[in-house]
Amino acid sequence: MTLRQYLECLVCEKTTLLRIQIGYRDVEEIDFECKECNNPIHCELHLDQENVRILGLRDIMGAAQLFPADIEEYDFVVNHSADFAQDARHSEDPLMSSFIAASVRGGLSEDFMERAHREVVFDERVRTEGSTIKRLIRNYQTANWAHFESAVQGYLPPPQHRPPDFSLDRQIDRNYALYMALEQFIAPLVTCESHVETIQDLFAWVYSVGANHSTEFNKFLAEISADGYLIRAQSDGLRLYERTIDIAGDLRQVLAEWDPNKPDDVDRPGLRVTGKVRFDDIKTAFSDSFELLSRGLTLVTAIENIEMRGNHDLYAPHPRLGKKFHPLTMRQFHESANGPKAHVPKSKFGRAIAGALDSRLRNGVGHYTARLDPASGLLHYPKDKSGKVELTMEYPSFLLRITRSLFRVHQLNHLVKILFALKLLMEQRAGATASMAP
């Protein structure tokens, strides 16, 4: 259903026909600029979903509401949908629905309907469970175990389906509970056949390397624990879940375009998003996810080194740069520039993580001056630090790249979970051995 409302700009007195695609929230924030004078206009659409009633526009700023009896003609059309990106060709079409345009792109297939359903479920979880997940994460990080236990209980399976001797008094079980909660929360964004296969293959790979090279693998675990790599990777990964909750509203409109079975399908030419944009938060999320994935390659490539060369410190020359990028230890790799790291991984999992890394885009967005043009819907960013050449990208394509990065961060967090569990098991065995010593 599409609601037609008329707003007269308080600056230039031009009239905009605002066509709002009705969603499922009771309150929907709407922000746009007058197409005549660029005056910012804000309003909220209030609905009573339970009783199927439209309560109307409220909190209007920058414009005055006109009513159909007062309207003879209008100057501009703004189509707003919080749930679907818009085809730029129809952005001013007074008859086209964002849902219809999206369904045409998706072919009204089962895949499209599933993606649209994912967006609804994820938005609902963020709104109803987001604060609980943040509280759970912070209590875990501060070792506030009583409050961690109260927050995580709702995400645990029934007692009969939990691991034997499960107890939240033990760190290994807290680790299990933490990541089970996060997996359930983020499921609408990530769960698919390829994700399940990736995590199953990851478990099998890590345990195989650990079993076949136990002495060197234990050295690796000891080093990443002692040097803080593992705890920092966990802390940074958990912070990205919190940031995902904060920017979820901006990601809503592209989730119907997102297919986790095809995470690298991120280009959407000709699409636009509407509504309030937290561009600074979005840029920060993209930069943080890039940094985390790059640092995470330290763990991935070290395991590859054990598997291929029997030593977690033994790196081959860079496949493109040769000896110009040839770390002699895991520590050197970790401390090296991030740009060349994406070409180092050889494993299937490592290549998947590296595939989400775009150094040019990260530098353009994170280090240099990037800007979003609301009129064109294009992201502008410099090609390099000189700033002489400017590149552009449709903003929905950028949002899909962030979604892919967060997807890969979640998978990298599975590796961190596995390594933490192995570290804790190694410590338990060491403690048991020490207790039996005469």
C-alpha positions as a Markdown table, in Angstrom:
| # | Residue | x | y | z |
|---|---|---|---|---|
| 1 | Met | 0.0 | 0.0 | 0.0 |
| 2 | Thr | 1.2 | 3.5 | -0.9 |
| 3 | Leu | 0.1 | 6.6 | 1.0 |
| 4 | Arg | 0.1 | 10.0 | -0.8 |
| 5 | Gln | 0.9 | 13.1 | 1.3 |
| 6 | Tyr | 1.5 | 16.7 | 0.2 |
| 7 | Leu | 4.1 | 18.9 | 1.8 |
| 8 | Glu | 4.8 | 22.6 | 1.0 |
| 9 | Cys | 8.4 | 23.7 | 1.6 |
| 10 | Leu | 8.7 | 26.5 | 4.2 |
| 11 | Val | 11.5 | 28.1 | 2.2 |
| 12 | Cys | 10.5 | 28.1 | -1.5 |
| 13 | Glu | 6.8 | 27.1 | -1.1 |
| 14 | Lys | 7.2 | 24.4 | -3.7 |
| 15 | Thr | 4.9 | 21.4 | -3.2 |
| 16 | Thr | 6.1 | 17.8 | -3.0 |
| 17 | Leu | 4.0 | 14.8 | -3.4 |
| 18 | Leu | 5.4 | 12.4 | -0.9 |
| 19 | Arg | 4.5 | 8.8 | -1.7 |
| 20 | Ile | 5.2 | 6.5 | 1.2 |
| 21 | Gln | 5.4 | 2.7 | 0.9 |
| 22 | Ile | 3.6 | 1.5 | 4.0 |
| 23 | Gly | 5.8 | -0.8 | 6.0 |
| 24 | Tyr | 5.3 | -2.7 | 9.2 |
| 25 | Arg | 6.6 | -0.3 | 11.8 |
| 26 | Asp | 4.3 | 1.9 | 13.9 |
| 27 | Val | 6.6 | 4.9 | 13.4 |
| 28 | Glu | 8.6 | 5.5 | 10.3 |
| 29 | Glu | 11.0 | 8.4 | 10.1 |
| 30 | Ile | 11.2 | 10.2 | 6.7 |
| 31 | Asp | 13.9 | 12.6 | 5.6 |
| 32 | Phe | 14.5 | 14.3 | 2.2 |
| 33 | Glu | 15.5 | 17.6 | 0.7 |
| 34 | Cys | 13.3 | 19.9 | -1.2 |
| 35 | Lys | 14.2 | 19.5 | -4.9 |
| 36 | Glu | 13.9 | 23.2 | -5.5 |
| 37 | Cys | 16.0 | 24.8 | -2.7 |
| 38 | Asn | 17.6 | 21.8 | -0.9 |
| 39 | Asn | 15.8 | 22.6 | 2.3 |
| 40 | Pro | 15.9 | 19.6 | 4.7 |
| 41 | Ile | 12.4 | 18.2 | 5.4 |
| 42 | His | 11.6 | 15.7 | 8.1 |
| 43 | Cys | 8.5 | 14.0 | 9.2 |
| 44 | Glu | 7.3 | 10.8 | 10.9 |
| 45 | Leu | 4.5 | 8.5 | 9.6 |
| 46 | His | 2.5 | 7.1 | 12.5 |
| 47 | Leu | 0.5 | 3.9 | 12.1 |
| 48 | Asp | -1.5 | 1.7 | 14.4 |
| 49 | Gln | -0.6 | -1.7 | 12.9 |
| 50 | Glu | -2.6 | -3.7 | 15.4 |
| 51 | Asn | -5.8 | -2.0 | 14.5 |
| 52 | Val | -4.9 | -1.4 | 10.9 |
| 53 | Arg | -5.1 | 2.4 | 11.1 |
| 54 | Ile | -3.1 | 5.3 | 9.6 |
| 55 | Leu | -2.6 | 8.0 | 12.2 |
| 56 | Gly | -0.9 | 10.4 | 9.7 |
| 57 | Leu | 2.2 | 12.5 | 9.6 |
| 58 | Arg | 3.6 | 14.0 | 12.8 |
| 59 | Asp | 6.7 | 15.9 | 13.8 |
| 60 | Ile | 6.9 | 17.8 | 10.5 |
| 61 | Met | 9.9 | 20.1 | 10.1 |
| 62 | Gly | 10.9 | 22.2 | 7.2 |
| 63 | Ala | 7.5 | 22.0 | 5.5 |
| 64 | Ala | 3.8 | 22.4 | 6.1 |
| 65 | Gln | 1.3 | 19.6 | 5.3 |
| 66 | Leu | -1.3 | 20.3 | 2.7 |
| 67 | Phe | -4.5 | 18.3 | 2.3 |
| 68 | Pro | -5.9 | 16.9 | -1.0 |
| 69 | Ala | -8.7 | 19.5 | -1.1 |
| 70 | Asp | -6.1 | 22.2 | -1.2 |
| 71 | Ile | -4.1 | 20.6 | -4.0 |
| 72 | Glu | -4.5 | 21.6 | -7.6 |
| 73 | Glu | -1.0 | 20.5 | -8.7 |
| 74 | Tyr | 2.4 | 19.6 | -7.2 |
| 75 | Asp | 6.0 | 20.4 | -8.3 |
| 76 | Phe | 7.9 | 17.3 | -7.3 |
| 77 | Val | 7.5 | 13.7 | -6.4 |
| 78 | Val | 9.4 | 11.9 | -3.7 |
| 79 | Asn | 9.0 | 8.1 | -3.3 |
| 80 | His | 9.9 | 6.8 | 0.1 |
| 81 | Ser | 10.3 | 3.2 | 1.2 |
| 82 | Ala | 12.1 | 2.0 | 4.3 |
| 83 | Asp | 12.1 | -1.6 | 3.1 |
| 84 | Phe | 13.2 | -1.5 | -0.5 |
| 85 | Ala | 15.8 | 0.3 | -2.6 |
| 86 | Gln | 14.4 | 2.2 | -5.5 |
| 87 | Asp | 15.1 | 2.0 | -9.2 |
| 88 | Ala | 16.4 | 5.5 | -10.0 |
| 89 | Arg | 14.4 | 5.4 | -13.3 |
| 90 | His | 11.2 | 5.4 | -11.2 |
| 91 | Ser | 12.3 | 7.7 | -8.3 |
| 92 | Glu | 9.8 | 10.4 | -9.4 |
| 93 | Asp | 7.2 | 8.2 | -10.9 |
| 94 | Pro | 3.8 | 9.0 | -9.2 |
| 95 | Leu | 2.5 | 5.5 | -9.9 |
| 96 | Met | 5.4 | 3.2 | -9.3 |
| 97 | Ser | 5.7 | 1.3 | -6.0 |
| 98 | Ser | 9.1 | 0.4 | -4.6 |
| 99 | Phe | 7.9 | -3.1 | -3.7 |
| 100 | Ile | 6.7 | -3.6 | -7.3 |
| 101 | Ala | 10.0 | -2.4 | -8.7 |
| 102 | Ala | 11.9 | -4.6 | -6.3 |
| 103 | Ser | 9.8 | -7.6 | -7.1 |
| 104 | Val | 10.3 | -7.0 | -10.8 |
| 105 | Arg | 14.0 | -7.0 | -10.3 |
| 106 | Gly | 13.7 | -10.2 | -8.2 |
| 107 | Gly | 11.3 | -11.8 | -10.6 |
| 108 | Leu | 8.8 | -12.4 | -7.8 |
| 109 | Ser | 10.8 | -15.6 | -7.2 |
| 110 | Glu | 11.0 | -17.6 | -4.0 |
| 111 | Asp | 14.5 | -16.2 | -3.5 |
| 112 | Phe | 13.2 | -12.6 | -3.6 |
| 113 | Met | 10.4 | -13.3 | -1.2 |
| 114 | Glu | 12.9 | -15.0 | 1.2 |
| 115 | Arg | 15.2 | -12.0 | 1.0 |
| 116 | Ala | 12.3 | -9.7 | 1.7 |
| 117 | His | 11.3 | -11.8 | 4.7 |
| 118 | Arg | 14.9 | -11.8 | 6.0 |
| 119 | Glu | 14.8 | -8.0 | 6.1 |
| 120 | Val | 11.6 | -8.0 | 8.1 |
| 121 | Val | 12.9 | -10.5 | 10.6 |
| 122 | Phe | 16.2 | -8.9 | 11.0 |
| 123 | Asp | 14.7 | -5.4 | 11.5 |
| 124 | Glu | 12.3 | -6.9 | 14.1 |
| 125 | Arg | 15.2 | -8.6 | 16.0 |
| 126 | Val | 17.3 | -5.4 | 16.0 |
| 127 | Arg | 14.4 | -3.4 | 17.5 |
| 128 | Thr | 13.3 | -6.0 | 20.1 |
| 129 | Glu | 16.6 | -7.8 | 20.9 |
| 130 | Gly | 19.3 | -5.3 | 20.0 |
| 131 | Ser | 19.7 | -3.9 | 23.5 |
| 132 | Thr | 19.8 | -7.4 | 25.0 |
| 133 | Ile | 22.6 | -8.4 | 22.6 |
| 134 | Lys | 24.6 | -5.3 | 23.5 |
| 135 | Arg | 24.1 | -5.9 | 27.2 |
| 136 | Leu | 25.1 | -9.6 | 26.7 |
| 137 | Ile | 28.3 | -8.6 | 24.9 |
| 138 | Arg | 29.3 | -5.9 | 27.4 |
| 139 | Asn | 28.7 | -8.2 | 30.4 |
| 140 | Tyr | 30.8 | -10.9 | 28.7 |
| 141 | Gln | 33.7 | -8.4 | 28.1 |
| 142 | Thr | 33.6 | -7.1 | 31.7 |
| 143 | Ala | 33.2 | -10.6 | 33.2 |
| 144 | Asn | 29.9 | -9.6 | 34.8 |
| 145 | Trp | 28.8 | -13.3 | 34.7 |
| 146 | Ala | 25.6 | -13.0 | 36.7 |
| 147 | His | 24.1 | -10.5 | 34.2 |
| 148 | Phe | 25.7 | -12.3 | 31.3 |
| 149 | Glu | 23.8 | -15.4 | 32.3 |
| 150 | Ser | 20.5 | -13.6 | 32.6 |
| 151 | Ala | 20.9 | -12.1 | 29.2 |
| 152 | Val | 22.0 | -15.2 | 27.4 |
| 153 | Gln | 19.4 | -17.7 | 28.8 |
| 154 | Gly | 16.9 | -16.9 | 26.1 |
| 155 | Tyr | 19.3 | -17.9 | 23.4 |
| 156 | Leu | 20.3 | -21.3 | 24.8 |
| 157 | Pro | 18.7 | -24.6 | 23.7 |
| 158 | Pro | 16.7 | -26.6 | 26.3 |
| 159 | Pro | 18.9 | -28.3 | 28.9 |
| 160 | Gln | 18.5 | -31.7 | 27.2 |
| 161 | His | 20.0 | -30.3 | 24.0 |
| 162 | Arg | 23.0 | -28.6 | 25.6 |
| 163 | Pro | 26.6 | -30.2 | 25.6 |
| 164 | Pro | 27.2 | -32.7 | 28.4 |
| 165 | Asp | 28.2 | -31.1 | 31.8 |
| 166 | Phe | 27.3 | -27.6 | 30.4 |
| 167 | Ser | 27.7 | -24.9 | 33.0 |
| 168 | Leu | 27.9 | -21.1 | 32.7 |
| 169 | Asp | 30.4 | -21.3 | 35.6 |
| 170 | Arg | 33.0 | -22.5 | 33.1 |
| 171 | Gln | 34.6 | -20.1 | 30.6 |
| 172 | Ile | 34.5 | -22.6 | 27.8 |
| 173 | Asp | 30.7 | -22.9 | 28.2 |
| 174 | Arg | 30.4 | -19.1 | 28.4 |
| 175 | Asn | 32.2 | -18.9 | 25.1 |
| 176 | Tyr | 29.8 | -21.4 | 23.6 |
| 177 | Ala | 26.8 | -19.5 | 24.9 |
| 178 | Leu | 28.0 | -16.2 | 23.7 |
| 179 | Tyr | 28.5 | -17.3 | 20.1 |
| 180 | Met | 25.3 | -19.3 | 20.1 |
| 181 | Ala | 23.4 | -16.2 | 21.0 |
| 182 | Leu | 25.1 | -14.1 | 18.3 |
| 183 | Glu | 24.5 | -16.7 | 15.7 |
| 184 | Gln | 20.8 | -16.8 | 16.5 |
| 185 | Phe | 20.5 | -13.0 | 16.5 |
| 186 | Ile | 22.4 | -12.4 | 13.2 |
| 187 | Ala | 20.8 | -15.5 | 11.5 |
| 188 | Pro | 18.5 | -13.5 | 9.2 |
| 189 | Leu | 21.5 | -11.7 | 7.7 |
| 190 | Val | 23.8 | -14.7 | 7.3 |
| 191 | Thr | 22.0 | -18.1 | 7.4 |
| 192 | Cys | 22.0 | -20.0 | 4.1 |
| 193 | Glu | 23.4 | -23.2 | 2.6 |
| 194 | Ser | 26.8 | -21.7 | 1.7 |
| 195 | His | 27.2 | -20.2 | 5.2 |
| 196 | Val | 26.5 | -23.5 | 6.9 |
| 197 | Glu | 28.9 | -25.2 | 4.5 |
| 198 | Thr | 31.6 | -22.6 | 5.2 |
| 199 | Ile | 31.4 | -23.0 | 9.0 |
| 200 | Gln | 31.4 | -26.8 | 8.8 |
| 201 | Asp | 34.4 | -26.7 | 6.5 |
| 202 | Leu | 36.1 | -24.2 | 8.8 |
| 203 | Phe | 35.7 | -26.6 | 11.8 |
| 204 | Ala | 37.0 | -29.5 | 9.9 |
| 205 | Trp | 40.0 | -27.6 | 8.6 |
| 206 | Val | 41.1 | -26.2 | 11.9 |
| 207 | Tyr | 40.7 | -29.4 | 13.7 |
| 208 | Ser | 42.5 | -31.3 | 11.0 |
| 209 | Val | 45.5 | -28.9 | 11.1 |
| 210 | Gly | 45.5 | -29.1 | 14.9 |
| 211 | Ala | 45.4 | -32.9 | 14.9 |
| 212 | Asn | 48.1 | -33.3 | 12.2 |
| 213 | His | 50.5 | -30.7 | 13.6 |
| 214 | Ser | 49.6 | -30.7 | 17.3 |
| 215 | Thr | 53.0 | -29.4 | 18.6 |
| 216 | Glu | 53.2 | -26.5 | 16.2 |
| 217 | Phe | 49.5 | -25.7 | 16.5 |
| 218 | Asn | 49.8 | -25.5 | 20.3 |
| 219 | Lys | 52.7 | -23.1 | 19.9 |
| 220 | Phe | 50.5 | -21.0 | 17.7 |
| 221 | Leu | 47.7 | -21.0 | 20.2 |
| 222 | Ala | 50.1 | -20.1 | 23.0 |
| 223 | Glu | 51.6 | -17.2 | 21.0 |
| 224 | Ile | 48.2 | -15.6 | 19.9 |
| 225 | Ser | 47.0 | -15.9 | 23.5 |
| 226 | Ala | 50.2 | -14.5 | 25.1 |
| 227 | Asp | 50.5 | -11.6 | 22.6 |
| 228 | Gly | 46.9 | -10.7 | 22.8 |
| 229 | Tyr | 46.0 | -11.4 | 19.2 |
| 230 | Leu | 43.1 | -13.7 | 20.1 |
| 231 | Ile | 41.5 | -11.5 | 22.7 |
| 232 | Arg | 41.8 | -8.4 | 20.5 |
| 233 | Ala | 40.2 | -10.2 | 17.6 |
| 234 | Gln | 37.3 | -11.3 | 19.8 |
| 235 | Ser | 36.9 | -7.8 | 21.3 |
| 236 | Asp | 36.9 | -6.1 | 17.9 |
| 237 | Gly | 34.6 | -8.7 | 16.5 |
| 238 | Leu | 32.1 | -8.2 | 19.3 |
| 239 | Arg | 32.2 | -4.5 | 18.8 |
| 240 | Leu | 31.2 | -5.0 | 15.1 |
| 241 | Tyr | 28.0 | -6.7 | 16.2 |
| 242 | Glu | 27.1 | -3.6 | 18.3 |
| 243 | Arg | 27.9 | -1.4 | 15.3 |
| 244 | Thr | 25.7 | -3.6 | 13.1 |
| 245 | Ile | 22.8 | -3.0 | 15.4 |
| 246 | Asp | 23.5 | 0.8 | 15.3 |
| 247 | Ile | 23.4 | 0.9 | 11.4 |
| 248 | Ala | 20.8 | -1.7 | 10.8 |
| 249 | Gly | 18.2 | 1.0 | 9.9 |
| 250 | Asp | 20.4 | 2.1 | 7.0 |
| 251 | Leu | 20.9 | -1.5 | 5.8 |
| 252 | Arg | 17.2 | -2.2 | 5.7 |
| 253 | Gln | 16.6 | -1.0 | 2.1 |
| 254 | Val | 19.3 | -3.2 | 0.6 |
| 255 | Leu | 18.6 | -6.5 | 2.4 |
| 256 | Ala | 16.0 | -7.5 | -0.1 |
| 257 | Glu | 18.9 | -7.2 | -2.6 |
| 258 | Trp | 21.3 | -9.2 | -0.4 |
| 259 | Asp | 21.8 | -12.9 | -1.1 |
| 260 | Pro | 24.1 | -14.6 | 1.5 |
| 261 | Asn | 24.5 | -17.5 | -0.9 |
| 262 | Lys | 26.1 | -15.0 | -3.4 |
| 263 | Pro | 27.9 | -12.6 | -1.0 |
| 264 | Asp | 30.1 | -11.1 | -3.7 |
| 265 | Asp | 27.1 | -10.0 | -5.8 |
| 266 | Val | 27.2 | -6.4 | -4.5 |
| 267 | Asp | 26.9 | -4.1 | -7.5 |
| 268 | Arg | 23.5 | -2.5 | -8.0 |
| 269 | Pro | 23.7 | 0.2 | -10.7 |
| 270 | Gly | 20.7 | 2.4 | -10.9 |
| 271 | Leu | 19.4 | 1.9 | -7.4 |
| 272 | Arg | 18.8 | 4.5 | -4.7 |
| 273 | Val | 17.9 | 4.5 | -1.1 |
| 274 | Thr | 15.7 | 7.0 | 0.7 |
| 275 | Gly | 15.3 | 8.2 | 4.3 |
| 276 | Lys | 17.6 | 9.2 | 7.0 |
| 277 | Val | 21.2 | 8.3 | 6.3 |
| 278 | Arg | 23.8 | 7.9 | 9.0 |
| 279 | Phe | 26.7 | 8.3 | 6.6 |
| 280 | Asp | 29.4 | 8.9 | 9.2 |
| 281 | Asp | 28.4 | 5.7 | 11.1 |
| 282 | Ile | 28.3 | 3.7 | 7.9 |
| 283 | Lys | 31.8 | 4.9 | 6.9 |
| 284 | Thr | 33.1 | 3.9 | 10.3 |
| 285 | Ala | 31.5 | 0.5 | 10.1 |
| 286 | Phe | 33.1 | -0.2 | 6.7 |
| 287 | Ser | 36.5 | 1.0 | 7.9 |
| 288 | Asp | 36.3 | -1.0 | 11.1 |
| 289 | Ser | 35.2 | -4.2 | 9.3 |
| 290 | Phe | 38.1 | -3.8 | 6.8 |
| 291 | Glu | 40.6 | -3.4 | 9.6 |
| 292 | Leu | 39.2 | -6.4 | 11.5 |
| 293 | Leu | 39.2 | -8.7 | 8.4 |
| 294 | Ser | 42.8 | -7.6 | 7.6 |
| 295 | Arg | 44.0 | -8.4 | 11.1 |
| 296 | Gly | 42.0 | -11.6 | 11.1 |
| 297 | Leu | 44.1 | -12.8 | 8.2 |
| 298 | Thr | 47.0 | -13.1 | 10.7 |
| 299 | Leu | 45.2 | -16.0 | 12.3 |
| 300 | Val | 44.1 | -17.5 | 9.0 |
| 301 | Thr | 47.5 | -17.4 | 7.3 |
| 302 | Ala | 49.3 | -18.7 | 10.4 |
| 303 | Ile | 47.1 | -21.8 | 10.3 |
| 304 | Glu | 47.8 | -22.1 | 6.5 |
| 305 | Asn | 51.5 | -21.9 | 7.3 |
| 306 | Ile | 51.2 | -24.8 | 9.8 |
| 307 | Glu | 49.3 | -26.9 | 7.2 |
| 308 | Met | 51.6 | -26.2 | 4.3 |
| 309 | Arg | 55.0 | -25.7 | 5.9 |
| 310 | Gly | 54.7 | -27.0 | 9.4 |
| 311 | Asn | 55.5 | -23.7 | 11.0 |
| 312 | His | 53.1 | -20.8 | 11.8 |
| 313 | Asp | 55.9 | -18.2 | 11.3 |
| 314 | Leu | 57.0 | -19.5 | 7.9 |
| 315 | Tyr | 55.5 | -17.4 | 5.1 |
| 316 | Ala | 56.1 | -17.8 | 1.3 |
| 317 | Pro | 57.1 | -14.8 | -0.7 |
| 318 | His | 54.1 | -12.6 | -1.7 |
| 319 | Pro | 52.4 | -13.9 | -4.9 |
| 320 | Arg | 52.5 | -10.5 | -6.5 |
| 321 | Leu | 55.2 | -8.5 | -4.6 |
| 322 | Gly | 57.6 | -11.3 | -4.0 |
| 323 | Lys | 60.3 | -10.5 | -1.5 |
| 324 | Lys | 59.0 | -6.9 | -1.2 |
| 325 | Phe | 56.3 | -8.3 | 1.1 |
| 326 | His | 57.8 | -11.3 | 2.8 |
| 327 | Pro | 57.1 | -11.4 | 6.6 |
| 328 | Leu | 59.5 | -13.7 | 8.5 |
| 329 | Thr | 57.1 | -14.2 | 11.4 |
| 330 | Met | 53.4 | -14.1 | 12.2 |
| 331 | Arg | 54.1 | -11.0 | 14.2 |
| 332 | Gln | 55.7 | -9.3 | 11.2 |
| 333 | Phe | 52.7 | -10.2 | 9.0 |
| 334 | His | 50.3 | -8.8 | 11.7 |
| 335 | Glu | 52.2 | -5.5 | 11.9 |
| 336 | Ser | 52.6 | -5.1 | 8.1 |
| 337 | Ala | 50.5 | -2.8 | 5.9 |
| 338 | Asn | 47.1 | -4.2 | 5.3 |
| 339 | Gly | 46.9 | -3.7 | 1.5 |
| 340 | Pro | 49.1 | -6.6 | 0.3 |
| 341 | Lys | 47.6 | -9.1 | 2.8 |
| 342 | Ala | 44.5 | -9.9 | 0.7 |
| 343 | His | 46.6 | -11.8 | -1.8 |
| 344 | Val | 48.4 | -14.0 | 0.7 |
| 345 | Pro | 45.6 | -16.5 | 1.8 |
| 346 | Lys | 45.5 | -19.9 | -0.1 |
| 347 | Ser | 42.8 | -21.7 | 1.8 |
| 348 | Lys | 39.1 | -21.6 | 0.7 |
| 349 | Phe | 38.2 | -19.8 | 4.0 |
| 350 | Gly | 41.1 | -17.3 | 3.7 |
| 351 | Arg | 40.2 | -16.4 | 0.1 |
| 352 | Ala | 36.6 | -15.8 | 1.2 |
| 353 | Ile | 37.7 | -13.4 | 3.9 |
| 354 | Ala | 40.1 | -11.6 | 1.6 |
| 355 | Gly | 37.4 | -11.3 | -1.1 |
| 356 | Ala | 35.6 | -8.7 | 1.1 |
| 357 | Leu | 38.7 | -6.4 | 1.2 |
| 358 | Asp | 38.8 | -3.4 | -1.1 |
| 359 | Ser | 41.8 | -1.2 | -0.1 |
| 360 | Arg | 41.1 | 1.6 | -2.6 |
| 361 | Leu | 37.5 | 2.0 | -1.3 |
| 362 | Arg | 38.6 | 1.7 | 2.3 |
| 363 | Asn | 41.2 | 4.4 | 1.9 |
| 364 | Gly | 38.9 | 6.6 | -0.1 |
| 365 | Val | 36.2 | 6.3 | 2.5 |
| 366 | Gly | 38.2 | 6.1 | 5.7 |
| 367 | His | 41.4 | 8.2 | 5.1 |
| 368 | Tyr | 40.3 | 10.7 | 2.5 |
| 369 | Thr | 37.3 | 12.9 | 1.9 |
| 370 | Ala | 34.3 | 11.0 | 0.8 |
| 371 | Arg | 30.8 | 12.4 | 0.4 |
| 372 | Leu | 27.3 | 11.2 | -0.4 |
| 373 | Asp | 25.3 | 13.3 | -2.8 |
| 374 | Pro | 21.6 | 12.9 | -1.7 |
| 375 | Ala | 20.3 | 14.2 | -5.1 |
| 376 | Ser | 22.1 | 11.7 | -7.3 |
| 377 | Gly | 22.4 | 8.9 | -4.7 |
| 378 | Leu | 26.1 | 8.5 | -5.5 |
| 379 | Leu | 29.0 | 8.0 | -3.2 |
| 380 | His | 32.0 | 10.1 | -4.3 |
| 381 | Tyr | 35.5 | 9.2 | -3.1 |
| 382 | Pro | 39.0 | 10.0 | -4.3 |
| 383 | Lys | 41.0 | 7.4 | -6.2 |
| 384 | Asp | 44.1 | 8.1 | -4.1 |
| 385 | Lys | 45.5 | 10.5 | -1.6 |
| 386 | Ser | 46.2 | 13.1 | -4.2 |
| 387 | Gly | 42.5 | 13.6 | -4.7 |
| 388 | Lys | 42.9 | 14.5 | -8.4 |
| 389 | Val | 40.7 | 11.7 | -9.6 |
| 390 | Glu | 37.3 | 11.1 | -8.1 |
| 391 | Leu | 35.4 | 7.8 | -8.3 |
| 392 | Thr | 31.7 | 7.2 | -7.8 |
| 393 | Met | 29.6 | 4.3 | -6.6 |
| 394 | Glu | 25.8 | 3.9 | -6.1 |
| 395 | Tyr | 25.2 | 4.1 | -2.4 |
| 396 | Pro | 23.2 | 0.8 | -2.3 |
| 397 | Ser | 26.3 | -0.9 | -3.8 |
| 398 | Phe | 28.3 | 0.5 | -1.0 |
| 399 | Leu | 25.8 | -0.7 | 1.6 |
| 400 | Leu | 25.9 | -4.1 | 0.1 |
| 401 | Arg | 29.7 | -4.1 | 0.4 |
| 402 | Ile | 29.3 | -3.3 | 4.1 |
| 403 | Thr | 26.8 | -6.1 | 4.5 |
| 404 | Arg | 29.3 | -8.5 | 2.9 |
| 405 | Ser | 32.0 | -7.3 | 5.2 |
| 406 | Leu | 29.8 | -7.9 | 8.3 |
| 407 | Phe | 28.9 | -11.3 | 6.9 |
| 408 | Arg | 32.6 | -12.2 | 6.6 |
| 409 | Val | 33.3 | -10.7 | 10.0 |
| 410 | His | 30.7 | -13.0 | 11.5 |
| 411 | Gln | 32.4 | -16.0 | 9.8 |
| 412 | Leu | 35.8 | -14.9 | 11.1 |
| 413 | Asn | 34.3 | -14.7 | 14.5 |
| 414 | His | 33.5 | -18.4 | 14.2 |
| 415 | Leu | 37.3 | -19.0 | 13.7 |
| 416 | Val | 37.9 | -16.9 | 16.9 |
| 417 | Lys | 35.4 | -19.0 | 18.7 |
| 418 | Ile | 37.0 | -22.2 | 17.7 |
| 419 | Leu | 40.5 | -21.0 | 18.7 |
| 420 | Phe | 39.2 | -19.8 | 22.0 |
| 421 | Ala | 37.6 | -23.2 | 22.7 |
| 422 | Leu | 40.9 | -25.0 | 21.8 |
| 423 | Lys | 42.9 | -22.6 | 23.9 |
| 424 | Leu | 40.6 | -23.2 | 26.9 |
| 425 | Leu | 40.8 | -27.0 | 26.4 |
| 426 | Met | 44.6 | -26.8 | 26.2 |
| 427 | Glu | 44.6 | -24.9 | 29.5 |
| 428 | Gln | 42.2 | -27.4 | 31.1 |
| 429 | Arg | 44.5 | -30.3 | 30.1 |
| 430 | Ala | 47.5 | -28.5 | 31.3 |
| 431 | Gly | 45.8 | -27.8 | 34.6 |
| 432 | Ala | 44.7 | -31.5 | 35.0 |
| 433 | Thr | 48.3 | -32.6 | 34.2 |
| 434 | Ala | 49.7 | -30.2 | 36.8 |
| 435 | Ser | 47.3 | -31.4 | 39.4 |
| 436 | Met | 48.4 | -35.0 | 38.9 |
| 437 | Ala | 52.1 | -34.2 | 39.3 |
| 438 | Pro | 53.7 | -35.5 | 42.5 |
